[in-house]
Amino acid sequence: MPSLRTALLQSSGRPGAVAENLKALDEAAARAADAGARLLVAPELFLTGYAIGDAVPELAEPADGPGSAAIAEIASRHGLAVLYGYPERDGERIFNASQLIGADGVRLANYRKTHLFGCFEQEWFTPGEQTVVQAELDGIRIGLLICYDVEFPENVRAHALAGTDLLLVPTAQMHPFQFVAESVVPVRAFESQMYVAYVNRTGPEGEFEFVGLSCLAGPDGVVRTRAGRGEELVIGEVDPEFLAASRAANPYLADRRPGLYGSLA
């Protein structure tokens, strides 16, 4: 099975300006497709911006809303799948969500962030209730989490047990927590034997300072590609043959003793 070339878009776009963010995503998709990527991953709440305050209700839209339609057109025109973050409206509730759209423009998966970080998120969003959301892309099982979710090892292990090969984590990771991008994410990839694409915002935005450092980490804990602190598009390979060999050589999942872990729940 061939590798899945994956592009990571490290950008904050323009908070509150959906049309401009769609334009930035379109331009990134063109560059990613030209480089042979089959998947483009954008950061948390990329469609609208993260630090949008009380504009959240105004900018939130359903999973099949106009933003989804616009990104479906971008994905199909450039021939690659796109994962993006957005505020999802479902009746009176709003979720911090991410959606994966296939290269044919079909919506493949939608995930709602289960662990909300800080006062801003807890004020405006409802936590999701489904830990494992997956889709198939080019024979690779894709899993979805968002930002703070990956800092809970239980979440990533649940994906490992469900067979996730590549975990996509759009994020808005801020100063002074850059050690998550630098250290925690590669460890998560190693301990649960999967690839993890961690895709961050960058620079100042409202009261926040996003640190960049987006990365694609492999099941050996080695980072395949990493962005710096500014706007950047980086590309890495998700190799299913290497993943299979790594899983065969690493005994973590096989050596688990679930009967001892009941207290964790």
C-alpha positions as CSV (number, residue, x, y, z in Angstrom):
1,M,0.0,0.0,0.0
2,P,1.5,3.4,-0.9
3,S,2.2,6.1,1.6
4,L,-0.4,8.8,2.3
5,R,1.3,12.1,1.6
6,T,-0.1,14.5,4.2
7,A,0.1,18.3,4.2
8,L,-0.1,20.3,7.4
9,L,-1.3,23.9,7.1
10,Q,0.1,26.0,10.0
11,S,-1.9,29.2,9.9
12,S,-4.3,31.3,11.9
13,G,-5.9,32.7,8.8
14,R,-7.9,35.8,9.7
15,P,-10.2,35.6,12.7
16,G,-13.9,36.3,11.9
17,A,-13.3,36.4,8.1
18,V,-14.6,33.1,6.7
19,A,-14.3,34.1,3.1
20,E,-10.6,35.0,3.5
21,N,-9.9,31.8,5.4
22,L,-11.5,29.8,2.7
23,K,-9.3,31.6,0.2
24,A,-6.2,30.8,2.3
25,L,-7.3,27.1,2.4
26,D,-7.8,27.0,-1.3
27,E,-4.3,28.4,-1.9
28,A,-2.8,25.8,0.5
29,A,-4.8,23.0,-1.2
30,A,-3.3,24.0,-4.6
31,R,0.2,24.0,-3.2
32,A,-0.4,20.7,-1.3
33,A,-1.8,19.0,-4.4
34,D,1.1,20.2,-6.6
35,A,3.4,18.5,-4.0
36,G,1.5,15.2,-4.4
37,A,-0.4,15.4,-1.1
38,R,-3.6,13.4,-0.8
39,L,-4.6,15.0,2.5
40,L,-4.5,18.6,3.8
41,V,-5.0,19.2,7.5
42,A,-5.9,22.7,8.8
43,P,-5.9,23.9,12.5
44,E,-8.6,24.1,15.1
45,L,-11.5,26.5,14.2
46,F,-9.7,27.5,11.0
47,L,-12.9,28.3,9.2
48,T,-13.8,31.2,11.5
49,G,-10.7,31.8,13.7
50,Y,-10.3,30.8,17.3
51,A,-10.3,34.1,19.3
52,I,-13.7,35.3,18.0
53,G,-15.4,35.8,21.4
54,D,-19.1,36.5,21.3
55,A,-19.1,36.1,17.5
56,V,-19.2,32.3,18.0
57,P,-23.0,32.0,17.8
58,E,-23.1,34.2,14.7
59,L,-20.3,32.2,12.8
60,A,-21.3,28.7,13.9
61,E,-23.0,26.6,11.2
62,P,-24.3,23.0,10.8
63,A,-22.0,20.3,9.6
64,D,-23.5,20.5,6.1
65,G,-23.5,24.3,6.1
66,P,-22.0,26.8,3.6
67,G,-18.5,26.4,4.9
68,S,-18.7,22.7,4.4
69,A,-20.0,23.1,0.8
70,A,-17.2,25.6,0.0
71,I,-14.5,23.2,1.3
72,A,-16.0,20.3,-0.5
73,E,-15.6,22.3,-3.7
74,I,-12.0,23.1,-2.8
75,A,-11.3,19.4,-2.0
76,S,-12.8,18.1,-5.3
77,R,-11.2,20.8,-7.4
78,H,-7.7,20.0,-6.1
79,G,-8.2,16.2,-5.8
80,L,-7.3,15.8,-2.1
81,A,-9.1,15.3,1.2
82,V,-9.3,18.2,3.7
83,L,-9.7,18.2,7.4
84,Y,-10.7,21.6,9.0
85,G,-11.9,23.0,12.3
86,Y,-15.1,25.0,12.7
87,P,-17.8,25.9,15.3
88,E,-20.7,23.5,14.6
89,R,-24.2,24.5,15.4
90,D,-26.7,21.7,16.2
91,G,-30.0,23.4,17.4
92,E,-29.2,25.5,20.4
93,R,-25.9,23.8,21.0
94,I,-22.5,24.8,19.5
95,F,-19.6,22.4,19.4
96,N,-15.9,22.9,18.7
97,A,-15.8,20.5,15.7
98,S,-13.6,19.2,12.9
99,Q,-14.7,17.7,9.7
100,L,-13.0,15.5,7.1
101,I,-14.1,15.9,3.5
102,G,-12.9,13.5,0.8
103,A,-11.2,14.3,-2.5
104,D,-14.6,13.7,-4.1
105,G,-16.2,16.4,-1.9
106,V,-18.1,13.8,0.2
107,R,-18.2,14.5,4.0
108,L,-16.4,11.5,5.6
109,A,-16.4,12.2,9.3
110,N,-17.3,14.9,11.8
111,Y,-15.9,15.1,15.3
112,R,-16.9,17.2,18.3
113,K,-14.2,18.1,20.9
114,T,-14.8,16.1,24.1
115,H,-12.4,18.0,26.4
116,L,-12.8,21.8,26.4
117,F,-9.9,23.9,27.4
118,G,-10.1,27.1,29.4
119,C,-12.9,29.6,30.1
120,F,-13.4,30.7,26.5
121,E,-14.2,27.2,25.2
122,Q,-16.2,26.2,28.3
123,E,-18.3,29.4,27.9
124,W,-19.3,28.9,24.3
125,F,-19.1,25.2,23.5
126,T,-20.8,22.0,24.5
127,P,-18.4,19.1,24.9
128,G,-18.8,16.2,22.5
129,E,-19.6,12.7,23.8
130,Q,-18.1,10.4,21.1
131,T,-14.4,9.6,21.8
132,V,-13.6,7.7,18.6
133,V,-14.6,9.0,15.2
134,Q,-13.0,7.4,12.2
135,A,-13.0,7.3,8.4
136,E,-11.1,5.4,5.7
137,L,-8.8,7.3,3.3
138,D,-6.7,5.5,0.7
139,G,-6.8,2.4,2.8
140,I,-5.7,4.1,5.9
141,R,-7.9,4.4,9.0
142,I,-8.1,8.0,10.0
143,G,-9.1,9.1,13.5
144,L,-10.0,12.6,14.7
145,L,-9.3,14.5,18.0
146,I,-9.0,18.2,18.7
147,C,-6.2,19.9,20.6
148,Y,-6.6,19.3,24.4
149,D,-8.1,15.9,23.6
150,V,-4.7,14.5,22.7
151,E,-3.3,15.4,26.1
152,F,-5.5,12.7,27.6
153,P,-3.7,9.3,27.0
154,E,-7.0,7.5,27.3
155,N,-8.3,9.2,24.2
156,V,-5.4,8.2,22.0
157,R,-5.3,4.6,23.4
158,A,-9.0,4.3,22.6
159,H,-8.1,5.2,19.0
160,A,-5.3,2.6,19.0
161,L,-7.7,-0.1,20.2
162,A,-10.1,0.9,17.5
163,G,-7.4,0.5,14.8
164,T,-6.7,4.2,14.0
165,D,-3.6,4.4,11.8
166,L,-3.4,8.2,11.4
167,L,-4.7,10.5,14.1
168,L,-5.5,14.0,12.9
169,V,-5.4,16.7,15.7
170,P,-6.2,20.2,14.6
171,T,-5.1,22.4,17.5
172,A,-4.9,25.9,18.9
173,Q,-1.9,25.3,21.2
174,M,-0.7,28.4,22.9
175,H,2.2,29.7,25.0
176,P,3.5,28.5,27.4
177,F,2.5,24.9,26.6
178,Q,4.7,24.2,23.6
179,F,6.1,21.1,25.3
180,V,2.9,19.4,24.1
181,A,3.9,19.9,20.5
182,E,7.6,19.2,21.2
183,S,7.3,16.1,23.5
184,V,3.8,14.9,24.3
185,V,2.6,14.3,20.7
186,P,5.6,12.2,19.6
187,V,5.2,10.1,22.8
188,R,1.5,9.6,22.1
189,A,2.4,8.4,18.6
190,F,4.9,5.9,20.1
191,E,2.9,4.6,23.0
192,S,-0.2,3.9,20.9
193,Q,1.6,2.9,17.7
194,M,0.1,5.3,15.1
195,Y,0.9,8.4,13.2
196,V,-0.2,11.7,14.7
197,A,-0.7,14.9,12.7
198,Y,-0.8,17.8,15.1
199,V,-1.6,21.0,13.2
200,N,-1.5,24.3,15.1
201,R,-2.3,28.0,14.7
202,T,0.5,30.5,14.9
203,G,1.1,34.0,16.3
204,P,-1.0,36.4,18.4
205,E,-4.7,36.2,18.3
206,G,-6.8,38.1,20.8
207,E,-5.5,37.2,24.2
208,F,-3.7,34.2,22.9
209,E,-0.2,33.5,21.5
210,F,-0.1,30.4,19.4
211,V,3.2,28.6,19.2
212,G,3.1,26.8,15.8
213,L,5.4,23.8,15.9
214,S,3.0,21.6,13.9
215,C,4.3,18.1,13.3
216,L,3.7,14.7,11.9
217,A,5.0,12.1,14.4
218,G,5.5,8.4,13.5
219,P,4.9,5.3,15.6
220,D,8.6,5.2,16.5
221,G,8.2,8.5,18.2
222,V,10.3,10.3,15.5
223,V,8.9,13.5,14.0
224,R,8.7,13.2,10.2
225,T,8.2,16.9,9.6
226,R,7.8,19.9,11.8
227,A,6.9,23.5,11.1
228,G,8.6,26.5,12.9
229,R,6.7,29.4,14.6
230,G,5.3,31.2,11.5
231,E,2.8,30.5,8.7
232,E,4.0,27.4,6.9
233,L,2.8,24.4,4.9
234,V,4.8,21.2,5.7
235,I,4.4,17.8,4.2
236,G,5.2,14.3,5.5
237,E,4.5,10.7,4.6
238,V,2.3,8.2,6.4
239,D,3.8,4.8,5.5
240,P,1.4,1.9,6.2
241,E,4.2,-0.7,5.8
242,F,6.4,1.0,8.3
243,L,3.4,1.3,10.7
244,A,2.7,-2.5,10.4
245,A,6.4,-3.3,11.1
246,S,6.5,-1.0,14.1
247,R,3.3,-2.5,15.5
248,A,4.8,-6.0,15.1
249,A,8.0,-5.0,16.9
250,N,6.4,-3.0,19.7
251,P,4.5,-4.9,22.4
252,Y,2.6,-2.2,24.2
253,L,-0.8,-3.1,22.9
254,A,-0.3,-6.8,23.0
255,D,1.1,-6.6,26.6
256,R,-1.8,-4.6,28.0
257,R,-3.6,-6.1,31.1
258,P,-7.0,-4.4,30.9
259,G,-8.3,-6.2,34.0
260,L,-5.9,-4.1,36.1
261,Y,-7.2,-0.8,34.7
262,G,-10.7,-0.7,36.0
263,S,-10.0,2.1,38.4
264,L,-9.2,4.4,35.5
265,A,-12.8,4.6,34.6
